[in-house]
Amino acid sequence: MLLSKRKLKIETERLTLRPPTHSDFRAWTALRRDSQEFLVPWEPEWAEDHLTRKSFTNRVYWATRSISNGTAMPLFLIRRSDEVLMGAITLDNIRRGPAQAGTLGYWTGHAHTRQGFMREAIEAVVYYAFSRLDLSRIEAACLPENKASRGLLEASGFKYEGVAQSYLQIAGRWRTHVLYAALRSDRRGKTGVG
C-alpha cells in the first residue's frame, strides 16, 4: 500500500501526527538542541551536521520518499492546542509479503516527557498500522536500562520478546537492546483452556 504524504495525518485527542515539512526546521532544531543532553544517551551518534538546515532538508526528502514508496511513516508530534512540535515517531522498515511488519522508533523533547503524549502517539500509529496498512506485527527495541521507554512500550500494549546482542550503535558503540512487539491479533499468554 502506497501512502500519500499530503493525506497522511493522524489525529488524536491532543496531537496531530504528520510528516515533517521544510517549515519545521527551526522548531525541530530548537527542540533537538534543547533536549540534546536528554536524547544523546539513547540515540545513534549525531552527525556533525545533525542540526543543520541541509541535514533537515535531507530528512524531509527521505520522509517524502519513504511515505511515497510505503517503506516508512515518519511523523512529527504536534500538540493541537498550540501547534508546538513535541517529538517524532517513525514506523520504519515496513515489510510486506509474508512478514507484514514494521519497526517503531520515537523520541520526545525533554520538556514534553511524562505527560502521556508519546503513549497517545504510539497507540495511534499502531492502530493505523494494523487497520489502514494491514500490518500484522510492530516491533520496537530499546536499551535495557531505559526504564521509561520499556514502561511506555508495555503500557502501550507491547510485549517483551527477548534480547538482541549488539543490536544498534548508540552513543558511538554497539549496544544490546531488549525487543518488544505488538501483534494485530495478540493471543500471547492465552491458552484457550477453560
Number of C-alpha atoms within 10 A of each C-alpha: 12 11 18 14 18 10 9 14 14 16 14 16 10 15 23 20 25 21 24 23 15 13 9 15 19 14 13 21 16 14 19 22 15 14 16 14 11 15 17 15 14 17 17 15 14 13 8 8 10 14 17 12 14 12 15 21 17 12 16 19 15 15 21 22 17 20 23 16 13 19 20 23 27 26 24 25 28 20 18 15 9 7 11 14 22 23 24 22 22 20 23 20 16 21 16 16 6 7 11 16 24 24 18 22 15 19 19 22 20 17 12 14 14 12 9 11 20 25 17 16 27 21 16 17 23 24 15 14 22 19 12 11 18 15 21 20 21 23 20 23 24 24 21 14 11 13 11 11 19 22 11 16 23 15 12 18 17 20 19 16 14 12 16 15 11 12 16 18 14 18 15 13 11 13 16 18 20 19 20 22 23 22 18 16 9 14 9 8 6 7 7 6 4 3
